[in-house]
Amino acid sequence: MKKLRIDFMFAAALILGGGLAVANDAMTNVPNVYNATPDGPSETWTPLPAGGIECEEHEEINCKAFRNSEGALSDFEKGRAQ
């Protein structure tokens, strides 16, 4: 009975830890689009390519952002896309 209880506690801790890791990852918004026209009249948001995009320092232009499934943008990163 003691062995079974220890195994159950280990399994419960493992499941709880995995659930917390997934929940924490879901709350982190990683940029998935970039401003393809940093010098244009409006921002054109394009999915990030496989190699990624570097952002040169610039205080007024948005370089990268996170676009959710509804199309709303958030978590902007300032800079000029390179």
C-alpha positions as CSV (number, residue, x, y, z in Angstrom):
1,M,0.0,0.0,0.0
2,K,2.9,2.4,0.8
3,K,4.5,1.8,-2.5
4,L,1.3,2.4,-4.4
5,R,0.8,5.7,-2.5
6,I,4.3,6.9,-3.4
7,D,3.8,6.1,-7.1
8,F,0.5,7.9,-7.1
9,M,2.0,11.0,-5.5
10,F,4.9,11.0,-8.1
11,A,2.4,10.6,-11.0
12,A,0.2,13.4,-9.6
13,A,3.2,15.7,-9.2
14,L,4.4,14.9,-12.8
15,I,0.9,15.6,-14.3
16,L,0.5,18.9,-12.3
17,G,4.0,20.0,-13.3
18,G,3.3,19.3,-17.0
19,G,0.0,21.2,-16.8
20,L,1.7,24.2,-15.3
21,A,4.4,24.2,-18.0
22,V,1.8,24.1,-20.8
23,A,-0.3,26.9,-19.1
24,N,2.8,29.1,-18.7
25,D,3.8,28.6,-22.3
26,A,0.3,29.5,-23.5
27,M,0.6,32.9,-21.7
28,T,3.8,33.8,-23.4
29,N,3.3,35.7,-26.7
30,V,6.2,35.2,-29.0
31,P,6.3,37.5,-32.1
32,N,4.9,35.8,-35.1
33,V,4.6,38.7,-37.6
34,Y,6.8,41.6,-38.7
35,N,6.4,45.0,-40.3
36,A,7.2,44.3,-44.0
37,T,6.9,48.1,-44.9
38,P,8.8,50.0,-42.1
39,D,9.1,53.1,-44.3
40,G,5.7,52.9,-45.9
41,P,2.5,54.9,-45.1
42,S,1.1,52.0,-43.1
43,E,2.3,48.9,-41.4
44,T,2.0,45.6,-43.4
45,W,2.2,42.7,-41.0
46,T,3.7,39.5,-42.6
47,P,4.3,36.1,-40.9
48,L,7.9,35.8,-39.7
49,P,10.0,33.7,-42.1
50,A,11.8,30.5,-40.9
51,G,15.2,32.3,-40.4
52,G,13.6,35.1,-38.4
53,I,14.0,38.9,-38.8
54,E,16.5,41.2,-37.0
55,C,15.3,44.6,-35.8
56,E,17.6,47.5,-36.2
57,E,17.2,50.1,-33.4
58,H,14.4,52.6,-34.0
59,E,12.2,54.2,-31.3
60,E,9.1,55.0,-33.5
61,I,8.6,52.1,-35.8
62,N,7.1,48.7,-34.8
63,C,9.2,45.8,-36.0
64,K,7.7,42.6,-34.7
65,A,4.4,41.8,-32.9
66,F,2.2,38.9,-31.8
67,R,-1.0,38.3,-33.9
68,N,-3.6,36.2,-32.2
69,S,-6.2,33.9,-34.0
70,E,-8.6,36.8,-34.2
71,G,-6.1,39.1,-35.9
72,A,-5.4,41.4,-33.0
73,L,-1.8,42.6,-32.6
74,S,0.0,42.9,-29.3
75,D,3.4,42.8,-27.6
76,F,5.1,45.1,-30.1
77,E,8.9,45.2,-30.5
78,K,10.3,48.5,-31.7
79,G,12.8,48.7,-34.5
80,R,13.3,48.6,-38.3
81,A,13.0,45.1,-39.8
82,Q,16.2,43.9,-41.5
